[in-house]
């Protein structure tokens, strides 16, 4: 399940780019879900554990991926940590939901991320409420402000 904490949060990792640079493991980049995330979010193709082909930048190392995709990779591989998902754009929202279908993850949001209009399930940790729609999500976000 996706657990969302709005606003201030203890033990959250805010600078996900620096954290990623120091902890990511090569084998993470070779997993099919990670390759798909990188292709979907950054429009880039994983060539090897240390080389990614970007249509904008050419050949890049994993540390040059976007902040959003680095944050998604961390969330997928370190579900015991809380990451600042406000480093992610709205294009990352479907991936957050997909990751949360496989494992419980907790994210911190400092903005109202757009999860779309389809039904989804998440727990708003601030209020303890489990939500199932964009309308419920908006109501709970308002309660946390």
C-alpha positions as CSV (number, residue, x, y, z in Angstrom):
1,X,0.0,0.0,0.0
2,X,1.1,3.6,-0.7
3,X,1.3,5.5,2.6
4,X,1.5,9.3,2.1
5,X,2.7,11.8,4.7
6,X,1.9,15.4,3.9
7,X,4.2,18.2,5.2
8,X,6.8,18.0,7.8
9,X,8.0,14.5,8.5
10,X,10.6,13.0,10.8
11,X,13.3,10.8,9.2
12,X,12.5,11.7,5.6
13,X,15.3,11.7,3.1
14,X,14.9,15.0,1.2
15,X,18.0,15.1,-1.0
16,X,17.3,12.0,-2.9
17,X,19.9,12.7,-5.6
18,X,22.8,12.8,-3.1
19,X,21.4,9.7,-1.3
20,X,21.0,7.8,-4.6
21,X,24.6,8.6,-5.6
22,X,25.9,7.0,-2.4
23,X,23.7,4.0,-2.0
24,X,22.3,2.7,-5.4
25,X,23.5,-0.7,-6.5
26,X,24.3,-1.6,-10.1
27,X,22.0,-4.6,-10.2
28,X,19.0,-2.3,-9.5
29,X,19.4,-0.7,-13.0
30,X,19.3,-4.1,-14.7
31,X,15.9,-5.0,-13.3
32,X,13.1,-4.9,-15.8
33,X,10.8,-2.6,-13.7
34,X,13.7,-0.1,-13.2
35,X,14.5,-0.1,-17.0
36,X,10.8,0.6,-17.7
37,X,10.7,3.4,-15.1
38,X,13.8,5.0,-16.7
39,X,12.3,4.6,-20.2
40,X,8.9,6.0,-19.2
41,X,10.1,8.9,-17.0
42,X,13.4,10.0,-18.7
43,X,12.8,8.5,-22.1
44,X,16.2,6.9,-21.7
45,X,17.4,3.3,-22.3
46,X,19.6,1.3,-19.9
47,X,22.5,-0.1,-21.8
48,X,24.4,-1.5,-18.8
49,X,24.6,-1.0,-15.0
50,X,26.8,2.0,-15.6
51,X,25.5,3.4,-19.0
52,X,22.2,4.9,-20.0
53,X,21.4,6.4,-23.4
54,X,19.5,9.7,-23.1
55,X,17.9,11.2,-26.1
56,X,18.9,14.7,-24.8
57,X,22.3,14.1,-23.1
58,X,23.7,11.1,-24.9
59,X,25.5,8.5,-22.8
60,X,25.1,9.2,-19.1
61,X,25.9,7.4,-15.8
62,X,22.9,6.5,-13.5
63,X,23.7,9.4,-11.3
64,X,22.7,11.8,-14.1
65,X,19.1,10.4,-14.3
66,X,16.4,12.8,-13.3
67,X,15.6,13.4,-9.7
68,X,12.2,11.9,-10.1
69,X,13.4,8.5,-11.5
70,X,16.2,8.3,-8.9
71,X,13.6,8.8,-6.2
72,X,11.3,6.1,-7.7
73,X,14.3,3.7,-7.8
74,X,15.1,4.4,-4.2
75,X,11.4,3.9,-3.1
76,X,11.3,0.6,-5.0
77,X,14.5,-0.7,-3.5
78,X,14.5,0.7,0.0
79,X,10.8,0.5,1.1
80,X,11.9,0.8,4.8
81,X,12.9,4.5,4.2
82,X,10.8,7.5,3.7
83,X,11.7,9.6,0.6
84,X,10.6,13.1,-0.4
85,X,8.4,12.2,-3.4
86,X,8.0,16.0,-4.1
87,X,11.2,15.5,-6.0
88,X,9.0,13.6,-8.5
89,X,6.8,15.1,-11.1
90,X,3.2,14.0,-11.7
91,X,4.5,11.6,-14.4
92,X,5.9,9.5,-11.5
93,X,2.5,9.1,-9.8
94,X,1.5,5.9,-11.8
95,X,4.9,4.4,-10.8
96,X,4.4,5.2,-7.1
97,X,1.0,3.3,-7.3
98,X,2.6,0.4,-9.2
99,X,5.4,0.0,-6.7
100,X,2.9,0.2,-3.8
101,X,0.9,-2.7,-5.4
102,X,3.9,-5.0,-4.7
103,X,5.1,-3.6,-1.3
104,X,4.2,-1.2,1.4
105,X,6.0,2.1,0.9
106,X,5.8,5.5,2.7
107,X,6.4,8.7,0.9
108,X,6.5,12.4,2.0
109,X,4.8,15.0,-0.2
110,X,5.1,18.7,0.1
111,X,2.7,19.3,-2.8
112,X,-0.5,18.0,-4.2
113,X,0.6,15.3,-6.6
114,X,-1.8,14.4,-9.4
115,X,-2.6,10.7,-9.1
116,X,-5.2,11.0,-11.9
117,X,-8.9,10.2,-11.9
118,X,-8.8,6.4,-11.8
119,X,-9.5,4.6,-8.6
120,X,-6.5,3.9,-6.4
121,X,-5.8,3.1,-2.8
122,X,-3.5,4.9,-0.4
123,X,-3.3,5.7,3.3
124,X,-2.9,9.3,4.4
125,X,-0.7,8.8,7.4
126,X,-1.5,12.3,8.8
127,X,-5.2,11.4,9.2
128,X,-5.1,7.6,9.3
129,X,-7.7,7.5,6.5
130,X,-7.5,5.1,3.6
131,X,-8.6,6.7,0.4
132,X,-9.8,5.2,-2.9
133,X,-10.3,8.2,-5.3
134,X,-8.9,11.6,-6.3
135,X,-11.9,13.3,-4.5
136,X,-11.0,11.5,-1.2
137,X,-7.3,12.3,-1.8
138,X,-8.1,16.0,-2.2
139,X,-10.3,16.1,0.9
140,X,-7.6,14.5,3.0
141,X,-5.0,16.8,1.6
142,X,-7.2,19.8,2.7
143,X,-7.4,18.3,6.2
144,X,-3.6,18.3,6.4
145,X,-3.1,21.9,5.5
